[in-house]
C-alpha cells in the first residue's frame, strides 16, 4: 500500500519529508538513487515493507536531501552524497533518533555505511541492500539504463527504469509510480535536474566527490571496520549491482567485522526488498534480534 500521513521537519533549514510509524527500537530506511535523475527515488520506495516493519520497530523513512519532496541543497556544494549523509545524521539528531538500525538501498546503502563509520554512536546495526555504489568494481547502471524512453521523467520512463532494475515487473506498482512521477515534476526536482545535468554538477561535483569518498570509505573498512553488526541483502539476479560485486564487498566488510552476514534472494533484481518483501522483512528481523545476543 502507498505510504500515508507524511510529516515534515526542518533540518538545518531544509524542509524534510518523512514517514514515522511503530514502536520499539528505531530503524531508519534510506532509499537509493541520486539527485536530478530521470526517474525519481524517494521514501515511498519502501512502501511494500514499511507497515510490516513498523509492527516490530519505530520505523522512519525519509526523502534524502534534494530528492523526493525534501528541499534541494542550499548551495552547489550540497550536491554530494556526503551532504546527503550529513543531512540524514542531522535528521536523526533533530528528531532524537538513535542509536538506530540503519538500512539503506543502493546509494542509500553506501550512505548508511558512511554514516555508521562517521557517527558510530548513531548506529545500532548496519543493513546494506544491493549497493553497487559501495561495492568494489564498476556498476552497470549506464548499460542497463541506456536509451530510456522519452520524455524523461514521464510515467512510461519511470516504469521502464523500475522494471529494468527488477527480475519481475510485478513489484512496480501503480501507487509507487504515481508518487514517483509526482515528485519528478515538482519545480524543485526540475531545478535539481538542471543543476546536475545542464550545469554539469553530476560530472564536476557529485561523481568526483563520491569517488574520493568511496576510496576513503574502503580504507576505513579495511583498517578498522564498521564495528557494528552488519547484514548484506542482495538480489541474485541484480542487473546493475551483480552478486560478484556483493561478494567483493563482503570481503571488505569481513576484514575487520566478523559480525557480518549475507542473505541472497533468488529470482530477485535490484529491488530485492520489493520483490520479496515478506522474506526480506523476516531476514531483517532475525538479524536485528540476533544483535541483542551477539
Number of C-alpha atoms within 10 A of each C-alpha: 13 16 19 10 8 12 11 14 15 13 19 11 10 18 16 25 22 22 19 20 16 18 13 11 17 22 28 25 25 28 26 25 18 25 27 25 19 18 24 26 25 27 26 25 27 23 20 22 20 26 18 16 21 19 13 15 21 18 24 22 25 27 25 31 28 27 30 28 25 23 21 22 20 11 7 13 12 18 26 22 23 18 17 23 22 18 20 23 20 15 21 18 13 13 10 9 19 18 18 21 25 27 25 23 29 24 21 28 28 27 29 28 26 25 22 23 20 17 14 16 12 19 26 22 25 26 25 25 28 33 27 26 23 26 25 19 15 12 18 15 13 9 10 14 15 10 8 16 16 11 10 14 24 19 20 15 18 25 22 17 21 19 18 18 24 24 21 14 15 10 19 21 16 12 13 22 21 13 20 25 22 16 22 28 13 12 10 19 24 16 16 24 20 14 17 22 14 11 12 13 21 21 12 11 16 21 15 14 16 17 12 10 15 18 12 12 19 18 13 17 22 16 12 13 19 27 20 18 21 26 23 23 22 29 27 22 20 24 20 24 27 23 18 13 21 26 16 13 20 18 16 20 24 17 15 17 18 14 16 20 16 16 15 17 18 14 15 22 27 28 26 28 26 22 23 18 20 15 14 19 17 12 15 20 15 10 17 20 10 11 15 8 6 7
